[in-house]
């Protein structure tokens, strides 16, 4: 752990929480703490499912229930089954809640301007640019990568998104039936692993590795959603797949890719992969790479 980096992050957190009023019991002079105000904002004029709110805000069920009860007690929110389905609860703003949401919206604009107003024009630009960069990096740090059964619905979502993405970019489209077959059993331990990247519990990327006995491991289906591209998620997936293979004794990993996937080509080369002769007959491949691993 780099203690200086940690100290800087903690100092930044203290400054931000103080400046935005996170410690104030009456956030923006509305008589309720920031957590309740944020929840009211997330419910919004269109309402929201309780499960989605829990995932989006990273709250446990008990804490979210207490916040919702407080807003219900103030007459701002109602919580009821969605469409008659008792398994799905929907939070909806009342008339008073919509009026409070509009007031919160107006005051949030005014508060944002109060941060910018004391600064000169160039410093405002610098602050907003720095905030945008911090937001991107914080989002990157919120992405989690974990093993996932390849038959899991979230894994299927990613694989379908991968197929749609490459079909748009390949010269001749992409037909999974014409690509090298890849069964779920090949991507399940001990034969391999499928990794899923999620942000706020939503799938945003994936990658897999097949552990070929007596041959280099093979990386497949590395895909990252446009929502998080440029945040280093692809590199993290690649690193985790390499680590998975290395910790199980494999000393080399290889992969193939299409010439139109320029970002992938740049990623693999920057990660230390060297181009080799074709090692398979993949219809859509133009480049084959290999990298040595340290077990």
N, C-alpha and C positions, 0 to 999 in steps of 0.2 A: 504494500500500500504506500502510495506517495503522499506523505503527510502534508506537504505544502499544497498539493492539488486539493486534497480533502479540505484543508483549512480555507482555501479560496472559495470552494463551493459552499461551505457552511456560512461564510461571511456574506456571500451573495444571497443565500436563502434568507438570512436575517434582514438584510436590507430590503429585499423584495416584500417579505411578509409585513414589514413595518410600513413601507411606502404604499402598498395597496390596501392597507387596513384589515389584513387578515385576522388581527388580534382584537378587532373592535366587535363588541357584542351587538352593536347597532350599525351594521354595515351600510354605508351611504345614508345614514340617518333614517333608516327605514324600520328600525326597531327589531331587527333580526340579524343573527350572525351570518357571515359569509357563506357557510355551508348551506343554509336554508335558501339564501338568495341565489346561489349557483344552481341548486336543484330546481328552483322555480324557473330560472332561465332555461335550463335544459328541457324541462317539460314543454315550455313554449306554447304558443297559440294553437298548435296542431295536436298537442298531447303527446304522450310517449308511453310505451310499455315499460312496466316496472323492471322487468328483467334487462331490458336494453339500458335503462338508466343505471342499474347496478353495474353493468359491464362498462358502460361509457365513463362513469365516474370512479370506478374502482372501489366501490363501497360494499361492505358485507351486508347481508340481508337485514340484520338487526339494526345497524346504524341507519340504513336507508329507511326502514320502517319507522324509526323514531322521527326522522326528518319529515317524512310524509305526514305522520300524525300531527306534527306541529303545524304544518301548512294547512292541513285539514281543519285543525282547531281554530285557525285564524280565518277560516272560510275562503281560502284561496285555491284549494285543490280538492277534487274528489277522486277516489280510487274505486274502480268497479271492474267486474269481469269484462273483457273485450269481446264484443260481438256475441255475448251469451256464453262464451267459453270460460268456465270457472278456473281453468288451468292457467289462463293468461290474464294478468291484471293490467289495466290501463289507468294512467294518471292523467287527469284533464283539469285545465284551469277553469275556475268559475268566472263569472263576470267580474267579480272583485279581483280575482287572480289575474285576468287579462289586463285590467287597469293597472294593477301593481307591476305586471311585466312591462308595460309601456313606460311606466315611471322609471323602473329600473334601467330600461334601455336608454332613456334620455339622460339619466344621471350617470350612466356608465360612459356615454360619450363625453359628458362634461368633465368627468373625472379623468378620462384619458387626456383631454386637452389640458387639464391642470398640471399634468406631468410634463407635457410638451411646451406649454406657454412660457415658462421661465427661461427656456433655452433659446439661443440664437438659431436662425434658419439652418446653418450647416450642422449644428449640434443636434437639432431635431432629426435631421436626416441620418446622422450617425447613430443616434439612439434607436430609431425605428429599424434601421438595417441590422443593428446588433440584436435587437429583440427578435427579428425574423430568423436570424442565424441561431440564436439560443433556442427558439422554438423548434427549429428543424432538428437540432442536436438532441434536445430533450425527447422529442418524438422517437428519434433513433434509439435512445437509451431505454425507451419503453417497449420496444419490440422484444419479444421473448422467442427463443428457439428451443423446441423440445421434440423428442421422438413421438411419433404418432402412428397408429396402425394405418397402413395404406388404404384400408377399406373404410376408414372413418369418413363421414360426410364432409368434414372440413378438408381432408386430404383430397377427396374427389373434386371439391370445388376448385382447389388449386390446380390439379392436373387438367381439368377442363379449361381453366383460364390459360394455362400454359399452351394447350393445343390451339385455342383461339388466337393467342398472341403470335405464335410461330406461323400459323396458317396465313396471317396477314403479311408476314415479313418474308417468308420463303418464296422463291421465284415460282415454284410450282404448287404453292399451297402446302397443306399438311394433312395427310390421312393417317391416323394412328394405326390403321390396319396394314399399311404398307411399311410402317416403321418396325424396327426390331422389337419383337414381343417382350413385354416386361410384366411378369405376374406378381401379384401381391406377395406370394410366398418368397419371391426373390428379394423383396424389400422388407422382410420381417426377420427379426433375430431368430437364429444365429446367421442366417444367410445374408442379411443386410439390414438396412434401417431406412426409414422415411422420416425426415425432419420437417416439422411444420413451424413457420414463423407466424406469430400472431401479434396484433396490436389491438388493445381493448377487446380481447377475446375473438377478434375477427381475423380470419386467415389472410395474410399478406405476402406469403412466400413459401417456397418449399424446395426440397432437394433430397436426393436419395443416393445411396451407395450400395453396390452389390459386391459381396466379398467372394471373389472367385477362388476356390481352392487351388493352390499351386500357381496362381497368376496374379497380376496386379488387380487391386480393387478397381471398380468402375463407377464413376459418378454419373448420375442420370437426373434428368428433369429438374434442373436448377431454374427456378422462376421467381421473380419478384414483382409484386404489384406496382403499377405506376404511382400509386399513392405514397410509396416509400422508396422509390428509386432515387439514387443519389445519396442515400443515407448510410451506405455501407452494409446493407442487409445481405446483399449477394456475397460479399466477401466473408461475412460472418458465417453464412451457410456453408460456404466452401471450406472455411477453416474447421468448422465443426464436423463436416463429413470426413475431412482428412484426419482429424483427431480420432474420430470413431474407428477408422480403419487402422491407424497407427497403434492405438491402444490394444488392438486385437492381434497385433503381430505382423500386419502387412507393411511391407517396405516400399511399396510403390502404388500409385493410383493413376488412373488414366481416364480420359473422356474424349468425346467427339463433339463437334459443333458445326453449325452451318455458317457459310461465309457472310450471310446477311446479318448475323448477330454480332455486330461490331463491338458492342459493349461487353459481351461475353468474351470475345477474343482478347480485348484489352485487359479484362479482369484476369483471365487465365495466364496471360503472358506476364502481367505484373506480379502474379502470385507465385512465379517460379516454374511454370509449366513450359516444357520444351516440345516443339513439334516433332512428331515421329511418323513413321510409315503407317498406313492404315492397318488397324488390328481387327476390324470387323467389316461387314458389308452393309452398314447402315445407309439406307437409300438417301437420306437427307444430309449426310455429313460431307463436308469438304475439308475439314481440318481435324487431325487427331493429335492429342497431347498426352504427355506423361510427366509425372513428378515423383522424385524419390522422397520417401518419408523416413523419419527417424522413429523406430518403434518405441 
